[in-house]
């Protein structure tokens, strides 16, 4: 294995370590969840999940998500002054963060605690956003030029120290929910501050109008997509907190976090499928198109199986990750985990839209799904309680995937003479079977023998098809 690693290209090594760093960061956060759920009440745990929800919304306006999309394009566009672009983007983000905080502070004077947090916590949030953005601007550049060592080390340090300092801060804080926030934010701020200073020192060109125009032109049209996506993934917890209470928001937040475990599998598969899809379309080979159709079906089945296993193991997973007062979360996991499957599916369809640069369709699908989710939550949470939010999320993501399917068809009609790159009939059948299986598992949570028989059957299927699965995943 060491010999094989040494023979890998710098591109492959960079991708491998970036993936490793991401897994470690997310994995440690997940592994720390049982500790936090046992030392915090459901209401205290909800404070951190709500902080994360508002954080994900504010970061869109305070950073324009420049470190996600625009930076990679800028590294190619401004290859002679990459450090200057990073410094300019950081300066712009600093100004946007300050402006957003001032607007919030003025509004707070007249309205009060708009998001349910005092000003010190909001200030920490914006500092966290600023230095998180600085770190990721630098990390994006490092990934682009395949410098992975320092980035990996710092990412792992953040992943390890965040939960540790969170536990220490909880111990010494009078408000333990805020203590969790202090600990995690402190790590991001300290390491991000070091990178912030480095970015400034690295370039004398700290504010270039040309770069600012590029950022605005690239990022502002995508704001509806960013905002709608965050509303779709986060706003349900905010609504539950307001309509049902903090305890219910904490239980729902735990269920959402556990359901998102399978996102690690989804992301790994998507990283393999996306470049392959692009290469196949670019080559225009008919044999390649047939292979893409066939193997995309296998990828989708793999994702469906991974999510179904999580649904089947929901009672055991919740018992491991949280005390008894969170047990009701098992009934939220099936619809949310099914939503994760449709997240993968809409990304599969969106690959075609991104390939042909039809990004306006991406934003439209996001807006439609987010609005649907909010409306359905307002109706059904009032009638059936917070558990209904899981099912409204599922409906929204089904519509999300359906919207991308329609827009993909339109894109193919415009650019590929209507050619279908995927086996859509098979995908429909797989999706229907998966949804039915996931939801029919819910009544089996009290029938251990039958549920374990289904788990055994799935494992047998995986074992008998292991070679085929490995061959598919390892395709270049």
C-alpha positions in Angstrom: 0.0 0.0 0.0 2.9 2.4 0.8 4.4 1.6 -2.6 1.1 2.3 -4.3 0.7 5.6 -2.4 4.2 6.7 -3.4 3.3 6.1 -7.1 0.2 8.2 -6.9 0.1 11.5 -8.7 0.1 14.7 -6.7 -3.5 15.3 -7.8 -4.5 11.9 -6.4 -2.7 12.4 -3.1 -4.2 15.8 -2.7 -7.7 14.4 -3.3 -7.1 11.5 -0.9 -5.9 13.7 2.0 -8.6 16.3 1.4 -11.2 13.5 1.7 -9.4 12.1 4.8 -9.5 15.5 6.5 -13.2 15.9 5.7 -13.9 12.4 7.1 -11.9 13.1 10.3 -13.6 16.5 10.9 -17.1 15.2 10.4 -16.4 11.8 12.0 -15.1 13.3 15.2 -18.1 15.6 15.5 -20.4 12.6 15.1 -18.5 10.5 17.6 -18.7 13.4 20.1 -22.4 13.6 19.8 -23.2 10.9 22.4 -21.1 12.8 24.9 -22.9 16.1 24.3 -26.4 14.6 24.3 -25.7 12.9 27.6 -24.3 15.9 29.5 -26.7 18.5 28.0 -30.5 18.6 28.3 -32.5 18.5 25.0 -33.1 22.3 25.4 -29.3 23.0 25.9 -28.4 20.7 23.0 -31.0 22.6 20.9 -29.1 25.9 21.5 -26.1 24.6 19.5 -28.2 23.2 16.7 -30.1 26.5 16.4 -26.8 28.4 16.5 -25.6 26.2 13.5 -28.9 26.8 11.7 -28.6 30.6 11.9 -24.9 30.4 11.2 -25.6 28.6 7.9 -28.1 31.4 6.9 -26.0 34.4 7.9 -22.8 33.0 6.3 -24.5 33.4 2.9 -24.9 37.2 3.2 -21.7 37.7 5.2 -19.4 35.8 2.8 -21.5 35.3 -0.4 -20.0 31.7 -0.2 -17.1 33.0 -2.2 -14.8 30.2 -0.8 -17.1 27.5 -2.3 -17.5 28.3 -6.0 -15.9 31.6 -7.0 -12.5 30.9 -5.6 -11.9 27.8 -7.8 -12.8 29.8 -10.9 -10.7 32.7 -9.8 -7.6 30.5 -9.3 -7.8 29.8 -13.1 -9.0 33.3 -14.1 -6.3 35.1 -12.0 -3.5 32.6 -12.0 -0.8 35.3 -11.9 -2.2 36.8 -8.7 -3.9 34.1 -6.7 -2.7 35.5 -3.4 -4.1 38.9 -4.4 -7.5 37.5 -5.1 -7.5 35.6 -1.7 -6.5 38.8 0.1 -9.2 40.9 -1.7 -11.9 38.3 -1.1 -10.9 38.2 2.6 -11.1 42.1 2.8 -14.5 42.0 1.1 -15.8 39.3 3.6 -14.5 41.4 6.5 -16.5 44.4 5.3 -19.6 42.2 4.7 -19.4 40.6 8.1 -19.1 44.0 9.8 -22.0 45.4 7.8 -24.2 42.4 8.6 -23.4 42.6 12.3 -24.2 46.4 12.4 -27.5 45.9 10.6 -28.4 43.1 13.1 -27.3 45.2 16.1 -29.5 48.2 15.0 -32.4 45.9 14.4 -31.8 44.3 17.8 -32.1 47.7 19.5 -35.7 48.1 18.2 -36.9 44.5 18.1 -34.9 42.6 20.7 -33.3 39.1 20.3 -34.4 38.4 16.8 -32.9 35.0 16.6 -33.1 34.1 20.3 -29.5 34.7 21.1 -27.9 37.7 23.0 -25.5 40.1 21.3 -22.3 38.4 22.6 -23.3 35.1 21.0 -24.2 36.9 17.7 -20.8 38.7 17.8 -19.1 35.3 18.3 -21.1 33.9 15.4 -19.9 36.7 13.0 -16.3 36.3 14.1 -16.7 32.5 13.6 -18.0 33.2 10.1 -15.2 35.6 9.2 -12.4 33.4 10.3 -14.0 30.3 8.9 -14.2 32.0 5.6 -10.6 33.1 5.8 -9.5 29.5 6.5 -11.5 28.1 3.6 -10.4 30.8 1.1 -6.8 29.7 1.9 -7.7 26.0 1.9 -9.4 26.4 -1.6 -6.2 27.8 -3.0 -4.1 25.1 -1.4 -6.4 22.4 -2.8 -6.2 24.0 -6.3 -2.4 23.9 -6.3 -2.3 20.5 -4.7 -0.7 21.6 -1.4 -2.4 19.3 1.0 -0.1 18.7 4.0 -0.7 21.8 6.1 -4.3 22.0 5.1 -4.9 18.4 6.3 -3.1 19.0 9.6 -5.0 22.2 10.4 -8.3 20.5 9.4 -7.7 17.6 11.7 -6.7 19.9 14.5 -9.9 21.8 14.1 -11.9 18.6 14.1 -10.2 17.3 17.3 -10.0 20.5 19.3 -13.5 21.7 18.6 -15.3 19.0 20.7 -12.6 19.0 23.4 -12.8 22.7 24.0 -16.6 22.4 23.8 -16.6 20.0 26.7 -14.2 22.2 28.7 -16.4 25.3 28.1 -19.5 23.4 29.1 -17.9 22.5 32.4 -17.0 26.1 33.2 -20.1 27.9 31.8 -23.2 28.8 33.7 -25.2 28.4 30.4 -24.0 25.0 29.2 -25.7 25.3 25.8 -23.7 28.5 25.2 -20.6 26.7 26.5 -20.8 24.3 23.6 -20.9 27.2 21.2 -18.0 29.0 22.8 -15.7 25.9 22.6 -16.3 25.1 19.0 -16.3 28.7 17.8 -13.0 29.5 19.7 -11.1 26.9 17.7 -12.4 28.2 14.4 -11.6 31.8 15.4 -8.0 31.1 16.7 -6.9 29.0 13.8 -8.8 31.2 11.3 -7.1 34.3 12.8 -3.7 32.9 12.1 -4.7 32.1 8.5 -6.3 35.6 8.2 -3.0 37.3 9.1 -1.1 35.0 6.7 -3.4 35.9 3.8 -2.8 39.6 4.4 0.9 39.2 4.7 1.2 37.0 1.6 -0.1 39.7 -0.8 0.3 43.5 -1.0 -2.7 43.6 -3.3 -5.3 43.5 -0.6 -8.2 45.1 -2.4 -8.5 44.9 -6.1 -11.8 46.3 -7.7 -11.5 43.8 -10.6 -11.6 40.9 -8.2 -14.5 42.4 -6.2 -16.5 42.8 -9.5 -15.7 39.2 -10.3 -16.9 38.0 -6.9 -20.2 40.0 -7.1 -20.9 38.9 -10.7 -20.2 35.2 -9.8 -21.8 34.9 -6.4 -24.8 37.2 -6.2 -26.8 35.3 -8.8 -26.3 32.1 -6.8 -27.5 33.6 -3.5 -31.1 32.4 -4.0 -29.8 28.9 -4.5 -27.5 29.1 -1.4 -30.3 30.6 0.8 -33.0 28.2 -0.4 -30.7 25.2 0.2 -30.0 26.3 3.7 -33.6 27.1 4.4 -34.4 23.6 3.2 -31.8 21.9 5.5 -31.9 24.2 8.6 -35.1 26.3 8.8 -37.3 23.4 10.0 -35.3 23.3 13.3 -35.9 27.0 13.7 -39.6 26.6 13.1 -39.8 23.6 15.5 -38.1 25.7 18.2 -40.7 28.5 17.7 -43.8 26.3 17.3 -43.0 23.3 19.6 -40.2 24.3 21.9 -36.4 23.9 22.3 -36.6 20.3 23.6 -38.3 19.1 20.4 -35.9 21.1 18.3 -33.0 19.3 20.0 -34.5 15.9 19.4 -35.2 16.7 15.7 -31.7 18.2 15.4 -30.2 14.9 16.7 -32.2 12.9 14.2 -31.1 15.1 11.4 -27.5 14.8 12.4 -27.6 11.0 12.6 -29.5 10.8 9.2 -26.7 12.9 7.7 -24.2 10.2 8.6 -24.9 8.6 5.2 -23.9 11.9 3.5 -20.3 10.7 4.0 -21.1 7.7 1.7 -23.1 9.9 -0.7 -20.2 12.4 -1.0 -17.7 9.7 -1.6 -19.8 8.1 -4.3 -20.6 11.4 -5.9 -16.9 12.3 -6.1 -16.4 9.2 -8.1 -19.4 9.6 -10.3 -19.1 13.3 -11.2 -15.8 13.3 -13.0 -16.7 10.1 -14.7 -20.0 11.6 -16.0 -18.1 14.7 -17.3 -15.5 12.6 -19.0 -18.1 10.4 -20.6 -20.2 13.3 -22.0 -17.0 15.0 -23.2 -15.8 12.0 -25.1 -19.3 11.4 -26.7 -18.7 7.6 -26.9 -21.9 5.6 -27.2 -20.4 2.7 -25.3 -19.5 5.1 -22.6 -23.1 6.4 -22.4 -24.4 2.8 -22.0 -21.9 2.2 -19.2 -22.8 5.5 -17.5 -26.5 4.5 -17.5 -25.9 1.0 -16.1 -23.4 2.0 -13.4 -25.3 5.1 -12.3 -28.1 2.7 -11.4 -25.6 0.7 -9.3 -24.5 3.8 -7.6 -28.0 4.8 -6.8 -28.7 1.3 -5.4 -25.7 1.6 -3.2 -26.9 4.9 -1.8 -30.4 3.4 -1.2 -28.9 0.4 0.7 -26.7 2.6 2.9 -29.7 4.8 3.8 -32.0 1.8 4.3 -29.4 0.3 6.7 -29.4 3.5 8.7 -33.2 3.4 8.9 -33.2 -0.2 10.0 -30.6 0.5 12.7 -32.3 3.7 13.9 -33.3 2.5 17.4 -29.8 1.1 18.2 -28.1 4.2 16.8 -30.2 6.6 18.8 -29.6 4.6 22.0 -25.8 4.7 21.3 -25.7 8.4 20.5 -28.2 9.8 23.1 -30.0 9.1 26.3 -33.6 8.0 26.7 -35.2 11.4 26.3 -34.0 11.5 22.7 -35.5 8.1 21.8 -38.4 9.7 19.9 -35.9 10.7 17.3 -36.1 7.2 15.7 -39.4 8.2 14.1 -37.8 11.2 12.4 -34.8 9.3 10.9 -36.7 7.3 8.2 -38.1 10.3 6.4 -34.9 12.4 6.8 -32.7 9.5 5.7 -34.9 9.0 2.7 -34.5 12.8 2.0 -30.7 12.2 2.0 -31.2 9.7 -0.8 -33.0 12.3 -2.9 -30.2 14.8 -2.1 -27.9 12.4 -3.9 -30.4 11.9 -6.7 -30.8 15.6 -7.4 -27.0 16.0 -7.5 -26.8 13.2 -10.1 -29.3 15.2 -12.2 -27.7 18.5 -11.5 -24.3 17.2 -12.8 -25.8 17.5 -16.3 -27.0 21.0 -15.6 -23.6 22.1 -14.3 -21.8 20.4 -17.2 -23.8 22.6 -19.7 -23.6 25.7 -17.4 -27.3 25.9 -16.9 -27.0 27.1 -13.3 -30.2 29.2 -13.4 -32.1 25.9 -13.2 -30.3 25.0 -10.0 -31.4 28.1 -8.3 -35.0 27.7 -9.4 -35.3 24.2 -8.1 -33.8 25.2 -4.8 -36.3 28.1 -4.4 -39.3 25.9 -5.2 -38.3 23.2 -2.7 -37.5 25.7 0.1 -40.9 27.5 -0.3 -42.7 24.2 -0.3 -40.9 23.1 2.8 -41.8 26.2 4.8 -45.5 26.2 3.7 -45.8 22.5 4.6 -44.1 23.0 7.9 -46.5 25.8 8.8 -49.5 23.6 8.1 -48.5 20.1 9.4 -46.3 21.0 12.4 -49.3 22.8 13.9 -51.6 19.8 13.2 -49.3 16.8 13.9 -46.4 18.2 15.9 -42.7 18.4 15.2 -42.4 14.8 13.9 -44.3 16.0 10.8 -41.3 18.1 9.8 -39.4 14.9 8.8 -42.1 14.0 6.3 -42.5 17.6 4.9 -38.7 17.6 4.4 -39.0 14.3 2.5 -41.8 15.7 0.2 -39.7 18.8 -0.4 -36.6 16.8 -1.4 -38.7 14.6 -3.7 -39.9 17.7 -5.4 -36.3 19.0 -5.5 -35.1 15.8 -7.3 -38.1 15.9 -9.6 -37.4 19.6 -10.4 -33.8 18.8 -11.3 -35.0 15.8 -13.4 -37.3 18.1 -15.4 -34.6 20.8 -15.8 -32.1 18.1 -16.8 -34.5 17.0 -19.5 -34.7 20.6 -20.7 -30.9 20.9 -20.6 -30.5 17.7 -22.6 -33.1 18.8 -25.2 -31.2 22.1 -25.6 -27.6 20.8 -25.7 -27.7 17.1 -26.4 -30.7 16.7 -28.8 -32.8 15.2 -26.1 -30.5 12.3 -25.3 -31.1 10.6 -21.9 -27.8 10.1 -20.1 -29.5 8.1 -17.3 -31.8 5.1 -17.2 -34.7 7.2 -15.8 -37.3 4.3 -15.7 -35.0 2.2 -13.5 -34.2 5.1 -11.3 -37.9 5.7 -10.8 -38.4 2.1 -9.8 -35.4 2.1 -7.4 -36.7 5.3 -5.8 -40.3 4.0 -5.3 -39.1 0.7 -3.8 -36.6 2.5 -1.5 -39.2 5.0 -0.2 -41.7 2.3 0.5 -39.2 0.1 2.3 -37.9 3.0 4.4 -41.4 4.1 5.5 -42.6 0.5 6.1 -39.7 0.0 8.5 -41.2 2.4 11.0 -43.9 -0.1 12.3 -41.1 -2.7 12.7 -39.2 -0.8 15.3 -41.0 -2.8 18.0 -40.5 -6.1 16.1 -36.8 -6.8 16.5 -36.7 -10.3 14.9 -38.3 -9.2 11.6 -36.2 -6.0 11.5 -33.0 -8.0 12.0 -34.0 -10.5 9.4 -34.2 -7.6 6.9 -30.8 -6.3 8.0 -29.3 -9.8 7.5 -30.8 -10.0 4.0 -29.3 -6.6 3.1 -25.8 -7.7 4.3 -26.1 -10.9 2.4 -26.9 -8.9 -0.8 -23.9 -6.7 -0.2 -21.6 -9.7 0.4 -22.7 -11.6 -2.7 -22.3 -8.4 -4.8 -19.1 -7.1 -3.1 -16.8 -7.6 -6.1 -19.2 -5.8 -8.4 -19.6 -3.0 -5.9 -15.8 -2.6 -5.5 -15.3 -2.6 -9.3 -17.9 0.2 -9.7 -16.5 2.4 -6.9 -12.9 2.0 -8.2 -13.7 3.1 -11.8 -11.6 6.1 -12.8 
